[in-house]
Amino acid sequence: MSDPRRYVVIGGGLAGLASAVWLAEAGKQVTLLERRGRLGGRTHAMKADAAEDLPDNGQHVIASGYDHLFRYLTSVGTRQYVAFPHRATLRWPDGRKVAMHTKGWRALRTFTGAHPDSGVLDRIRAAIATTRLGWQCLNQPTDLADLTTEQWFDRVGMPAKAREAVWDWLALGVAAEPVQQESAKILADVLATGIRLGLTHRRPVTIGYPTTDLDTLYITGAQRVFERHGVEVRHRAVARRIHIVDGRVTGVALADGSIVPADAVVCAVPNSNVGGLLDELPEHAEIYAAADKLGYTPIVSTNLYLDRPLGTEAEFEALIGGTGVIDEVFDRQRMTGRGTERAWLYCLTTSGAYAQIHKSSDEIVAEQVELLRRYYPAMASANVVQAQVVRMPKATFSQVIGTHGLRPDQRTSVPTLVLAGDWTATDWSATMESAVQSAARAVDLLLALPSVP
Ligand SMILES: Cc1cc2nc3c(=O)[nH]c(=O)nc-3n(C[C@H](O)[C@H](O)[C@H](O)COP(=O)(O)OP(=O)(O)OC[C@H]3O[C@@H](n4cnc5c(N)ncnc54)[C@H](O)[C@@H]3O)c2cc1C
């Protein structure tokens, strides 16, 4: 007998999209509520008029261990748009550069000796420290949640050159926080997940990227699934409160005063937006307090269009010593095969952008252009055709020391109400995989509900 329940998903980011897609695939009646006029949440494409282009709101990388994300891409038919390069480049301001291998045994060599000035002794020390680090990821010391990543690196004896070349940069990429404030537990948990997945899949976890824009990757395929299964998508539908009567969800109140009837709800909004929605859930105060304490970390992304190539050698390059202004340069020509008739597009990312987030776009671009000149000789004669600065003050929840154990489970005390979103408890940090993994768990909980008599 078909399920008469009405399933409502609140939030059209990756967690909400994946929840709606999988509930629809399971034959459920689904309504998706999104407060904005577009889907995608923190992952979406945006127009760049001067260059007649469709770049993203920020470059997103994808780890090969993102199993749930790949399941989502298979559901929406876009799995083919992810590529995994063999190498990236680490660059120093004086023009020195080193190939960073991302696959196979050569990747191990990168972790231990990527710095151009590393001598044999440095490499041996880095190899020993890396082994200790790996061991402690799997057998975590009890005080790891009380340490910053920097303190943990000191404890395992990670040499300064290995830190400069790879580890500080990697840690910033994992948690979007500088090592001086990032929780060591976050990095350890993500590395442990990577090691576990590497053993399961019998190949090391590596970093990849989308070969198309984020709308094509995540949204248009989902919209096809919605059309096929009759999912109702309501844009500009701002959910205010989930109504619960006698331990069961009955509906979702919207800001316009209307009520969307619901028998089951996936609440897939970020920690910054959950306030008010769960007021009728007995444990709401605890969840709100956790959402508050998790806080936010800023990311600044710039889509920089130049009138000539920058002289990159790989799809993505890390600027060592440039942290705080630009961490990574992504070459969209190499990544997506885009034409260069109008301009060359480089996506610049600054994670943990506490110093940049309040600056004007002009100041940010000027600072970035000056930095690029120190790393890329071709930048001396390049002109900026267009620059789009995307400031995300609440890019992700913060993963600083003191945040361990705060992320709420997808299950609540009301069986027909589940939570999803990158900030809920998963085995990844604040990532797209975390968002989609949380959706898989939330949907599993709803699909396990006893059938309606
Ligand atoms: C610049 C940037 C770069 C990043 N880079 C990477 C990367 O390289 N790799 C990676 O894995 N991750 C990266 N991330 C993180 C990743 O984008 C997020 O973790 C993920 O997209 C979060 O998805 P979500 O569905 O949990 O939340 P969101 O995408 O925020 O979706 C939540 C949705 O809920 C809607 N909403 C909120 N309140 C309401 C309401 N009351 N009613 C209705 N709708 C509501 C919002 O409008 C939004 O659409 C990056 C993030 C940013 C910002």
PDBQT file of the ligand as one rigid body, heavy atoms in Angstrom, charges set to zero:
ROOT
HETATM    1  C1  LIG A 501      32.887  29.520  -0.299  1.00  0.00    +0.000 C 
HETATM    2  C2  LIG A 501      32.688  28.119   0.178  1.00  0.00    +0.000 A 
HETATM    3  C3  LIG A 501      33.587  27.137  -0.201  1.00  0.00    +0.000 A 
HETATM    4  C4  LIG A 501      33.398  25.830   0.239  1.00  0.00    +0.000 A 
HETATM    5  N1  LIG A 501      34.251  24.866  -0.196  1.00  0.00    +0.000 NA
HETATM    6  C5  LIG A 501      33.984  23.567   0.071  1.00  0.00    +0.000 A 
HETATM    7  C6  LIG A 501      34.774  22.548  -0.506  1.00  0.00    +0.000 A 
HETATM    8  O1  LIG A 501      35.743  22.813  -1.216  1.00  0.00    +0.000 OA
HETATM    9  N2  LIG A 501      34.433  21.251  -0.255  1.00  0.00    +0.000 N 
HETATM   10  C7  LIG A 501      33.375  20.916   0.540  1.00  0.00    +0.000 A 
HETATM   11  O2  LIG A 501      33.105  19.719   0.704  1.00  0.00    +0.000 OA
HETATM   12  N3  LIG A 501      32.607  21.879   1.124  1.00  0.00    +0.000 NA
HETATM   13  C8  LIG A 501      32.887  23.179   0.909  1.00  0.00    +0.000 A 
HETATM   14  N4  LIG A 501      32.105  24.166   1.452  1.00  0.00    +0.000 N 
HETATM   15  C9  LIG A 501      31.039  23.793   2.405  1.00  0.00    +0.000 C 
HETATM   16  C10 LIG A 501      29.740  23.358   1.691  1.00  0.00    +0.000 C 
HETATM   17  O3  LIG A 501      29.370  24.275   0.701  1.00  0.00    +0.000 OA
HETATM   18  C11 LIG A 501      28.632  23.268   2.725  1.00  0.00    +0.000 C 
HETATM   19  O4  LIG A 501      29.068  22.450   3.788  1.00  0.00    +0.000 OA
HETATM   20  C12 LIG A 501      27.331  22.666   2.163  1.00  0.00    +0.000 C 
HETATM   21  O5  LIG A 501      27.000  23.218   0.925  1.00  0.00    +0.000 OA
HETATM   22  C13 LIG A 501      26.218  22.882   3.164  1.00  0.00    +0.000 C 
HETATM   23  O6  LIG A 501      24.996  22.372   2.675  1.00  0.00    +0.000 OA
HETATM   24  P1  LIG A 501      23.692  22.410   3.592  1.00  0.00    +0.000 P 
HETATM   25  O7  LIG A 501      22.577  21.845   2.797  1.00  0.00    +0.000 OA
HETATM   26  O8  LIG A 501      23.997  21.788   4.910  1.00  0.00    +0.000 OA
HETATM   27  O9  LIG A 501      23.417  23.959   3.900  1.00  0.00    +0.000 OA
HETATM   28  P2  LIG A 501      23.054  25.152   2.895  1.00  0.00    +0.000 P 
HETATM   29  O10 LIG A 501      23.731  24.971   1.611  1.00  0.00    +0.000 OA
HETATM   30  O11 LIG A 501      23.289  26.409   3.629  1.00  0.00    +0.000 OA
HETATM   31  O12 LIG A 501      21.494  24.974   2.637  1.00  0.00    +0.000 OA
HETATM   32  C14 LIG A 501      20.514  25.375   3.551  1.00  0.00    +0.000 C 
HETATM   33  C15 LIG A 501      19.316  25.938   2.787  1.00  0.00    +0.000 C 
HETATM   34  O13 LIG A 501      18.266  26.215   3.707  1.00  0.00    +0.000 OA
HETATM   35  C16 LIG A 501      17.627  27.403   3.299  1.00  0.00    +0.000 C 
HETATM   36  N5  LIG A 501      16.920  27.933   4.477  1.00  0.00    +0.000 N 
HETATM   37  C17 LIG A 501      17.472  28.444   5.612  1.00  0.00    +0.000 A 
HETATM   38  N6  LIG A 501      16.519  28.785   6.472  1.00  0.00    +0.000 NA
HETATM   39  C18 LIG A 501      15.333  28.473   5.884  1.00  0.00    +0.000 A 
HETATM   40  C19 LIG A 501      13.970  28.600   6.291  1.00  0.00    +0.000 A 
HETATM   41  N7  LIG A 501      13.636  29.093   7.489  1.00  0.00    +0.000 N 
HETATM   42  N8  LIG A 501      12.990  28.193   5.429  1.00  0.00    +0.000 NA
HETATM   43  C20 LIG A 501      13.305  27.674   4.221  1.00  0.00    +0.000 A 
HETATM   44  N9  LIG A 501      14.593  27.545   3.791  1.00  0.00    +0.000 NA
HETATM   45  C21 LIG A 501      15.593  27.922   4.617  1.00  0.00    +0.000 A 
HETATM   46  C22 LIG A 501      18.778  28.286   2.827  1.00  0.00    +0.000 C 
HETATM   47  O14 LIG A 501      18.330  29.349   2.000  1.00  0.00    +0.000 OA
HETATM   48  C23 LIG A 501      19.628  27.253   2.075  1.00  0.00    +0.000 C 
HETATM   49  O15 LIG A 501      19.243  27.143   0.726  1.00  0.00    +0.000 OA
HETATM   50  C24 LIG A 501      32.302  25.506   1.085  1.00  0.00    +0.000 A 
HETATM   51  C25 LIG A 501      31.407  26.505   1.480  1.00  0.00    +0.000 A 
HETATM   52  C26 LIG A 501      31.593  27.796   1.040  1.00  0.00    +0.000 A 
HETATM   53  C27 LIG A 501      30.614  28.836   1.468  1.00  0.00    +0.000 C 
ENDROOT
TORSDOF 0
